[in-house]
Amino acid sequence: MWCAEGIETAAARVQFLRIIEQQRETYSAAWGITVSAGIQQHGNIFIGQLYCNSGVIGWDSWIQDANGGLVWNGVCENYLGREWDDREVRSTLDILASSPSEVCCWDGSFYVISWDNAADKVCLTTGATECPTLWYTRGPYGWAAGSRAAPILAMVGHAKRVSAAACNVYLAYGYNYSNASLFEHVQRVPQRSQVVIVPGAEPRLSRYATLAEYVQPGGRTRSREEMLAGCADRLVTRISRQLNYSTNPEILITGGRDSRCIAAAAKRAGYKGVISTGGAADCRDVVIGQKVAQRLGLSHRHTPDRVSMARFGKTIDRLRLWSDMSEGVEVLRHVRAYNQFVDSKPANSERLQLFHGLGGEIGRGYYYHNATGLEIFNTSDYSIGRKILLAAADQSVPLGAEGRALLEARWDDFSTDIGTDQATVAQWLDIFFWQNSCLRWGGDMLSVKNPMYWTWTPLLDKELIRAYWDLDLEDKRSDRFIQDLALTLAGELKGLGYESDVDQHSSKSPLGGRILANLMRRVKRGLACGRPSAAGSEAADMIRFWEVVLLDDMHRAVWVDCIDERDIRKLIYSNPQSEVLWNAATVQLVADGLAD
């Protein structure tokens, strides 16, 4: 969306159409699929959308009549199967214009642009629980917002340059942790926000609900058994609806707790299809995924392992194209799992609707906790947040003053949003995990893959998040609740372990020791099934890849402003599987695309 200023409207329209067409051609060529474009003009405000068939039944992303119109990015599940007559359009326009806080009760990952002809007003409203990646900028030629930074910078007349401060944060965290894009002058439009544009006035961005208003703490305290039953019912209800509107659904299963809950709920909802696992055939996730499928009476599909580093290193042009489209919202390492894209094969004509476990860890916010002593959990001392935020960075990447300033701004925004008297630290950690890791890492990651398949994330749910708020400390600091939720949904999974395919036995070790052991196993296992080994030919191929991407042209290297060249070289030759190298390569390929 572009609110054009300082440029003739006719010239702005030509510019807008050109930019949208360039993006359409890029996506069509990259994925080998038909990508269409829709355009709407409302005075000096231009609305554009790229879309392709998601395989979601009963969903129309562009609705327009005499009253005005609605353009959706993502899917609002409350409107699936809705018959859009004039009355329905009018009602939805009125909600968005006058009562946007009602959006807090809408399910799904989405944002929506609405225009009201009678009121002569345009609104951009983001989802409350989950929202696709959305950026905004202001420049010499007005204000613009969109899912990618480069096109909106071109609209408003800004040069495309990477931000040294944002790159510093990215190298340290592996994703856009702050509110900033990797590009200068570009900021994130947050969840639960609305931009209102009327002729002759500056676009106005505000929150329609704070985090405290979203969660609405208080009310009757439920027993643990009631909470398990309620969460199970809610998950089944949500998945049932998603299945009903999917043409080609498939459940992703790793072996972990969250995906196991999804599979169990899908089975209870009547799902009889396939559950699938990616990775090496003998890796933990595949082996346990097969066991879960067997217990649930479902078929299991093993999807191909990741692209080898030898092959990956020969596809630099494809990786540059990926970086141009993704702009770093997903770290380059993940692209190894996208065999079809790397091999320039067209995306499947029959689009999948995949069920993903993102969001299940919200009820286990201890992942962000690195302070000593249990006493802080029941306090409201949010100052621990700054320490947690800074300690989450990779300590081999020094944070400069500008990078720290971005993190401080992110912290200030979050602490203002949640309020200083609304929660204990134990409750706050869950919300912190949701707002940062789930949305700024996981949500961004899923947004960039939409051309491949649509992803349902039923664990990202307001009712579930509200239930986690009331969990006791023992549940919040362990995997106990999510494991019991899976068993509430499917008792036949009882006894099936998580770290191997053997039956699990109750642990007698203290809770703190079990948490530490689990975290150590996660560190050793890595973030994904079958992380590359540092041994043999794979390590040699990885080193060659870093030499090409990071060292080949030091005059163009942007990572040198974030980490000493000697440290990068040390990592390349002594620890080539380092996350910092993947982070640096992600940033570098984005920057290379601007220089070409």
C-alpha positions in Angstrom: 0.0 0.0 0.0 1.3 3.4 -0.9 0.0 6.8 0.2 1.7 9.0 -2.5 2.8 12.5 -1.7 5.0 15.0 -3.6 4.3 13.3 -6.9 1.6 13.7 -9.5 -1.1 11.0 -9.0 -0.9 9.8 -12.6 2.9 9.4 -12.3 2.5 7.6 -9.0 0.1 5.2 -10.6 2.5 4.4 -13.3 5.3 3.9 -10.8 3.1 1.7 -8.6 2.0 -0.5 -11.5 5.6 -1.0 -12.6 6.8 -2.0 -9.1 3.9 -4.5 -8.7 4.5 -6.0 -12.1 8.2 -6.4 -11.3 7.4 -8.3 -8.1 4.9 -10.5 -9.9 7.4 -11.5 -12.6 10.1 -12.2 -9.9 7.8 -14.5 -7.9 6.4 -16.3 -11.0 9.9 -17.0 -12.3 11.3 -18.0 -8.9 8.6 -20.6 -8.1 7.4 -21.6 -11.6 3.8 -20.9 -10.7 1.1 -18.5 -11.8 1.1 -15.3 -9.7 -1.6 -12.8 -10.2 -1.8 -9.1 -9.2 -4.7 -7.0 -8.1 -4.7 -3.2 -8.0 -7.0 -0.6 -6.4 -6.7 3.2 -6.4 -8.4 5.4 -3.8 -7.4 8.9 -4.6 -3.7 9.2 -3.9 -3.7 5.8 -2.1 -2.7 2.7 -4.1 -3.4 -0.8 -3.0 -1.7 -3.8 -4.6 -1.6 -7.5 -4.0 0.2 -10.5 -5.4 -1.6 -13.8 -4.9 -1.7 -17.4 -6.1 -3.9 -20.4 -5.3 -3.3 -21.4 -1.7 -5.6 -24.4 -1.8 -7.7 -23.0 1.1 -11.3 -23.6 0.4 -13.9 -20.9 0.9 -11.3 -18.1 1.1 -11.3 -15.0 -1.1 -8.5 -12.6 -0.5 -10.0 -9.7 -2.5 -13.6 -8.6 -1.8 -15.0 -5.5 -3.4 -18.5 -3.9 -3.9 -20.1 -0.5 -3.9 -19.4 0.1 -0.2 -15.6 -0.4 -0.6 -13.4 -3.4 -0.3 -11.2 -5.7 1.7 -7.8 -7.1 0.6 -6.4 -9.8 2.9 -2.8 -11.1 3.2 -3.0 -14.5 4.9 -6.2 -16.1 6.1 -8.7 -14.9 8.8 -10.3 -18.2 9.8 -13.5 -16.6 11.1 -14.4 -15.6 7.5 -13.7 -19.0 5.9 -16.7 -20.0 3.8 -18.4 -16.6 4.3 -20.8 -15.4 1.7 -19.8 -11.8 0.9 -22.9 -9.8 0.1 -23.2 -6.1 0.5 -24.4 -6.4 4.1 -21.4 -8.6 5.1 -18.9 -6.2 3.5 -20.6 -3.2 5.2 -20.5 -5.0 8.6 -16.8 -5.9 8.3 -15.8 -2.4 7.1 -17.6 -0.9 10.2 -15.8 -3.2 12.6 -12.4 -2.3 11.1 -13.2 1.4 11.1 -15.0 1.8 14.5 -14.3 -1.3 16.6 -10.9 -2.8 15.6 -10.4 -4.3 19.0 -12.8 -7.0 18.0 -10.0 -8.3 15.7 -8.5 -9.7 18.9 -11.1 -12.5 18.7 -10.3 -13.3 15.0 -8.3 -16.5 14.4 -5.5 -16.9 11.9 -2.4 -15.2 10.5 -3.4 -12.1 8.5 -3.5 -8.4 7.9 -6.2 -6.7 6.0 -6.5 -3.4 4.0 -10.0 -2.0 3.9 -11.3 1.1 2.1 -14.7 2.7 2.7 -16.0 4.8 -0.1 -18.6 6.6 2.1 -16.1 7.6 4.8 -13.3 8.2 2.3 -10.9 6.3 4.6 -8.4 3.5 4.2 -7.3 1.2 7.1 -4.5 -1.3 7.4 -5.2 -3.6 10.3 -2.9 -6.4 11.5 -4.0 -9.6 13.2 -3.8 -9.8 17.0 -2.3 -13.2 17.6 -0.3 -13.7 14.4 0.4 -11.6 11.4 2.5 -12.1 8.2 5.7 -10.1 7.9 4.7 -6.4 7.3 7.0 -3.4 7.0 6.4 0.3 6.6 8.5 3.4 5.6 8.2 7.1 5.0 10.2 9.0 2.4 10.1 12.0 0.0 7.1 10.6 -1.9 4.9 9.5 1.0 4.2 6.6 3.2 4.1 2.9 2.2 3.7 -0.5 3.8 4.2 -4.1 2.4 5.5 -7.5 3.1 8.9 -6.7 1.5 11.1 -3.6 2.2 12.7 -3.0 -1.2 9.4 -2.3 -3.1 8.1 0.1 -0.5 11.4 2.0 -0.4 11.2 2.4 -4.2 7.7 3.8 -3.9 8.6 6.5 -1.4 11.9 7.5 -3.1 14.4 6.0 -0.6 17.6 4.4 -1.8 17.9 0.7 -0.8 20.7 0.3 1.7 21.3 -2.3 4.5 21.3 -1.0 8.0 24.6 -1.6 9.8 22.8 -1.6 13.2 20.1 -4.1 12.0 22.8 -6.3 10.5 24.7 -6.3 13.8 21.5 -7.5 15.6 20.9 -10.1 13.0 24.4 -11.6 13.2 23.9 -11.8 17.0 20.4 -13.4 17.0 19.8 -15.0 13.6 16.6 -13.1 12.8 15.1 -9.6 12.9 14.9 -9.4 16.7 14.4 -5.6 16.9 11.6 -3.6 15.2 13.9 -2.8 12.3 14.2 -4.5 8.9 17.7 -5.2 7.5 17.1 -2.1 5.3 17.5 1.5 6.4 14.3 3.5 7.1 12.1 0.4 7.4 10.3 -0.6 10.5 7.9 -3.4 11.4 4.1 -2.9 11.7 3.4 -4.8 14.9 0.5 -7.1 15.8 -2.7 -5.5 17.1 -2.1 -2.3 15.2 -4.0 -0.2 12.7 -2.9 2.5 10.2 -5.7 4.9 9.3 -5.3 7.1 6.2 -7.7 9.9 5.2 -7.1 12.5 2.4 -5.0 15.4 3.4 -3.8 13.9 6.7 -0.7 12.1 7.8 -1.2 8.3 8.1 -1.8 7.5 11.8 -0.4 4.2 13.3 -1.8 3.1 16.7 -2.4 -0.1 18.7 -6.1 -1.1 18.9 -5.3 -3.3 21.9 -2.3 -3.7 24.3 -1.0 -7.1 25.3 -2.7 -6.7 28.6 -6.0 -6.0 26.9 -5.5 -8.9 24.6 -4.8 -11.4 27.4 -7.4 -10.0 29.8 -6.1 -11.6 32.9 -8.5 -12.5 35.7 -11.6 -14.5 35.9 -12.3 -17.9 37.4 -9.2 -20.0 38.1 -9.5 -23.5 36.5 -8.0 -26.7 37.8 -5.2 -28.3 35.8 -7.5 -31.0 34.6 -10.0 -28.4 33.4 -7.3 -26.5 31.6 -6.0 -29.7 29.9 -9.5 -30.6 28.8 -10.3 -27.0 27.6 -7.1 -26.7 25.7 -7.6 -30.1 24.0 -11.1 -29.2 23.0 -10.0 -25.8 21.6 -7.2 -27.4 19.6 -9.5 -30.0 18.1 -12.1 -27.3 17.2 -9.5 -25.1 15.5 -7.9 -28.0 13.6 -11.3 -29.4 12.5 -12.1 -26.0 10.9 -8.7 -25.8 9.2 -9.0 -29.4 7.9 -12.5 -28.7 6.6 -11.2 -25.8 4.4 -8.0 -27.6 3.2 -7.9 -29.3 -0.2 -4.6 -31.1 0.5 -3.8 -31.1 4.2 -0.7 -32.7 5.7 0.5 -32.8 9.3 4.2 -32.1 10.0 5.7 -34.2 12.7 9.2 -34.0 14.2 9.1 -36.1 17.3 8.9 -33.0 19.5 6.1 -32.1 21.8 4.3 -29.4 19.8 3.9 -31.3 16.5 2.8 -34.4 18.5 0.0 -32.4 19.9 -1.0 -31.2 16.5 -1.0 -34.8 15.1 -3.0 -36.1 18.1 -5.6 -33.3 17.8 -5.9 -33.9 14.0 -6.5 -37.6 14.6 -9.3 -36.8 17.1 -10.7 -34.3 14.6 -11.1 -37.2 12.1 -7.9 -36.8 10.1 -7.0 -39.9 8.1 -4.3 -38.6 5.9 -0.5 -38.5 6.1 1.9 -37.1 8.7 5.4 -36.3 7.3 8.9 -35.8 8.6 11.9 -34.3 6.8 15.5 -35.2 7.4 17.9 -38.1 7.1 16.1 -41.4 7.1 17.8 -42.5 10.3 17.6 -39.2 12.2 15.7 -38.9 15.5 12.8 -36.9 14.1 12.1 -39.4 11.3 12.4 -42.4 13.6 10.1 -41.0 16.3 7.7 -39.5 13.7 7.2 -43.0 12.3 6.4 -44.3 15.8 3.9 -41.5 16.4 2.2 -42.3 13.1 2.0 -46.0 14.0 0.5 -45.3 17.4 -2.1 -43.0 15.9 -2.9 -45.4 13.1 -1.9 -42.9 10.4 0.5 -43.3 7.4 3.9 -41.7 7.6 5.8 -40.0 4.8 9.6 -39.3 4.9 10.4 -36.2 2.8 13.9 -35.8 1.3 16.8 -34.7 3.4 18.4 -31.3 2.9 20.4 -30.3 -0.1 24.1 -31.3 0.4 26.6 -28.4 0.8 28.3 -29.5 -2.4 25.1 -28.9 -4.4 24.1 -25.9 -2.3 27.4 -24.1 -3.1 26.7 -24.5 -6.8 23.4 -22.6 -6.7 24.6 -19.1 -5.6 22.3 -17.5 -8.2 19.3 -19.2 -6.7 20.4 -18.2 -3.3 20.7 -14.6 -4.4 17.2 -14.8 -5.7 15.9 -16.3 -2.5 17.7 -13.5 -0.5 16.1 -10.9 -2.8 12.6 -12.2 -2.1 13.1 -13.0 1.6 15.2 -10.0 2.6 16.7 -12.0 5.5 13.4 -12.8 7.3 14.5 -16.4 7.2 18.1 -17.4 7.8 19.8 -18.9 4.7 20.5 -22.3 6.5 16.8 -23.2 6.2 16.9 -23.0 2.4 18.8 -26.3 2.3 15.5 -28.0 3.1 13.8 -26.5 0.0 15.0 -28.9 -2.6 12.6 -27.8 -5.3 13.5 -24.2 -5.1 17.3 -24.8 -5.0 16.9 -27.1 -8.0 14.8 -24.6 -9.9 11.9 -27.0 -10.1 8.3 -25.6 -10.2 6.3 -25.7 -7.0 3.7 -28.4 -6.8 0.6 -27.6 -8.8 -1.5 -29.1 -6.0 -0.7 -26.9 -3.1 -0.3 -28.4 0.3 -1.8 -27.0 3.5 0.7 -27.9 6.2 0.0 -28.1 9.9 2.9 -26.7 11.9 3.6 -26.8 15.7 4.8 -23.2 16.0 3.4 -21.6 19.2 3.4 -24.6 21.5 6.4 -23.3 23.4 4.6 -20.2 24.5 3.5 -22.0 27.7 7.1 -22.8 28.5 8.7 -19.3 28.6 11.6 -20.6 30.6 13.5 -20.9 27.4 14.1 -17.2 27.7 15.1 -17.5 31.4 18.8 -17.3 32.2 18.8 -15.8 35.7 19.6 -17.7 38.8 17.1 -18.2 41.6 13.4 -19.0 41.5 12.4 -16.0 43.5 12.3 -13.7 40.5 9.5 -15.8 38.8 6.8 -14.5 41.2 7.9 -10.9 41.2 7.0 -8.1 38.7 10.6 -7.0 38.3 10.7 -6.7 34.5 14.2 -5.3 34.6 15.3 -8.9 34.2 14.0 -8.6 30.6 16.9 -6.5 29.4 19.3 -9.0 30.7 17.4 -11.9 29.1 17.3 -10.0 25.8 21.0 -9.2 25.7 22.1 -12.6 27.0 20.2 -14.3 24.1 22.7 -12.9 21.6 25.6 -14.9 20.3 28.5 -13.8 22.6 31.0 -14.0 19.7 29.2 -11.1 18.0 29.9 -7.7 19.8 26.9 -5.5 19.9 27.6 -1.9 19.0 25.9 1.2 20.4 23.5 1.4 17.5 22.6 -2.3 17.7 22.0 -2.0 21.4 19.8 1.0 20.7 17.6 -1.0 18.5 17.3 -3.7 21.2 16.5 -1.0 23.8 13.8 0.4 21.6 12.4 -3.1 21.1 12.4 -3.6 24.9 10.8 -0.3 25.6 8.1 -1.0 23.1 7.3 -4.4 24.6 7.3 -3.2 28.2 5.0 -0.4 27.4 2.7 -2.8 25.5 2.4 -5.3 28.2 2.1 -2.8 31.1 4.2 -2.7 34.3 1.7 -4.1 36.7 -0.1 -6.8 34.7 1.9 -10.0 35.3 4.6 -11.8 37.2 7.9 -12.6 35.5 6.7 -16.2 35.0 3.7 -15.0 33.1 5.6 -12.3 31.3 8.2 -14.8 29.9 5.5 -16.7 28.0 4.3 -13.5 26.3 7.9 -12.4 25.6 8.6 -15.7 23.9 5.4 -15.4 21.8 6.1 -11.8 20.7 9.7 -12.4 19.8 10.8 -16.0 19.0 7.4 -17.2 17.8 6.5 -14.1 15.6 9.9 -12.6 14.8 11.5 -15.9 14.0 8.8 -18.5 13.4 6.1 -16.2 11.9 8.6 -14.5 9.6 10.0 -17.9 8.5 6.5 -19.2 7.6 5.5 -16.0 5.8 8.4 -16.3 3.3 7.3 -19.8 2.3 3.7 -19.0 1.4 4.4 -19.5 -2.4 5.4 -23.1 -1.6 2.4 -24.0 0.6 0.0 -22.6 3.1 0.8 -23.2 6.8 -1.8 -23.6 9.6 -0.5 -22.8 13.1 -3.3 -23.9 15.4 -1.2 -23.6 18.6 -1.0 -19.9 18.0 -4.4 -19.3 19.5 -5.7 -16.7 21.9 -7.6 -19.1 24.1 -4.5 -21.3 24.5 -2.2 -18.3 25.2 -4.7 -17.1 27.8 -4.8 -20.6 29.4 -0.9 -20.7 29.6 -1.1 -17.5 31.6 -2.7 -19.4 34.5 -0.3 -22.4 34.5 1.6 -23.0 37.8 5.3 -22.5 38.0 6.2 -26.1 37.7 4.3 -26.4 34.4 5.8 -23.2 33.0 9.3 -24.3 33.7 9.0 -27.8 32.2 7.5 -29.7 29.2 5.0 -31.3 31.5 1.8 -29.5 30.4 2.3 -29.9 26.6 3.2 -33.6 27.1 0.1 -34.1 29.1 -2.0 -32.2 26.5 -0.8 -34.7 23.9 -1.8 -37.6 26.1 -5.2 -36.0 26.8 -5.8 -35.9 23.0 -4.4 -39.4 22.3 -3.8 -41.7 25.2 -2.3 -44.2 22.8 0.9 -42.1 22.7 1.6 -42.8 26.4 5.1 -44.1 27.0 6.5 -43.0 23.6 9.7 -41.0 24.3 10.9 -37.7 22.8 14.6 -38.1 22.7 14.6 -41.6 21.1 12.1 -44.1 19.8 12.2 -46.1 23.1 9.5 -45.8 25.7 10.1 -43.1 28.2 10.1 -43.6 32.0 9.2 -41.1 34.6 12.3 -39.2 35.7 13.4 -39.0 39.4 15.8 -36.2 38.8 15.0 -32.7 40.1 13.1 -30.3 37.8 16.1 -28.0 37.4 18.3 -30.9 36.4 15.8 -32.1 33.8 15.5 -28.6 32.3 19.3 -28.3 32.0 19.5 -31.8 30.5 16.8 -31.0 28.0 18.5 -27.7 27.0 21.8 -29.4 26.6 20.2 -32.1 24.4 18.7 -29.3 22.3 22.0 -27.6 21.9 23.7 -30.8 20.9 20.9 -31.8 18.5 20.7 -28.3 17.0 17.7 -26.4 15.7 16.9 -28.9 12.9 17.0 -32.6 12.2 20.3 -33.7 10.7 22.4 -30.5 11.2 25.5 -30.7 9.0 28.5 -32.4 10.6 31.8 -30.6 10.8 33.6 -33.7 9.6 34.7 -35.0 6.2 33.6 -33.7 2.9 30.6 -31.9 4.2 32.8 -29.6 6.3 35.1 -29.1 3.3 32.2 -28.1 1.1 30.9 -25.8 3.8 34.3 -24.1 4.1 34.4 -23.5 0.3 30.9 -22.1 0.5 31.9 -19.6 3.2 35.0 -18.6 1.2 32.8 -17.7 -1.8 30.0 -16.0 0.0 31.9 -14.2 2.8 35.5 -13.8 1.7 35.5 -13.6 -2.1 35.0 -9.8 -2.4 35.9 -8.1 0.9 35.2 -4.7 -0.6 31.5 -5.6 -0.7 31.4 -7.4 2.7 28.9 -5.8 5.1 29.5 -8.2 7.9 32.9 -6.6 8.6 31.0 -3.8 10.4 29.6 -6.3 12.9 32.4 -8.8 13.6 36.2 -8.8 13.2 37.4 -10.5 10.0 39.8 -12.6 12.0 36.9 -14.0 14.1 35.0 -14.9 10.9 38.0 -16.6 9.4 38.5 -18.5 12.7 34.9 -19.7 12.6 35.2 -20.8 9.0 38.2 -23.0 9.5 37.6 -24.3 13.0 33.8 -24.3 13.4 32.3 -24.1 9.9 28.8 -25.1 11.1 28.6 -22.0 13.3 25.2 -20.2 13.3 27.1 -16.9 13.1 28.4 -17.9 9.7 24.9 -18.6 8.4 23.7 -15.3 9.8 26.5 -13.4 8.2 25.9 -15.1 4.8 22.2 -14.3 5.0 23.0 -10.6 5.5 25.7 -10.6 2.9 23.6 -12.1 0.1 20.8 -9.5 0.8 23.4 -6.8 0.5 24.9 -8.3 -2.7 21.5 -8.1 -4.3 21.4 -4.3 -3.7 24.9 -3.9 -5.3 24.1 -5.9 -8.4 
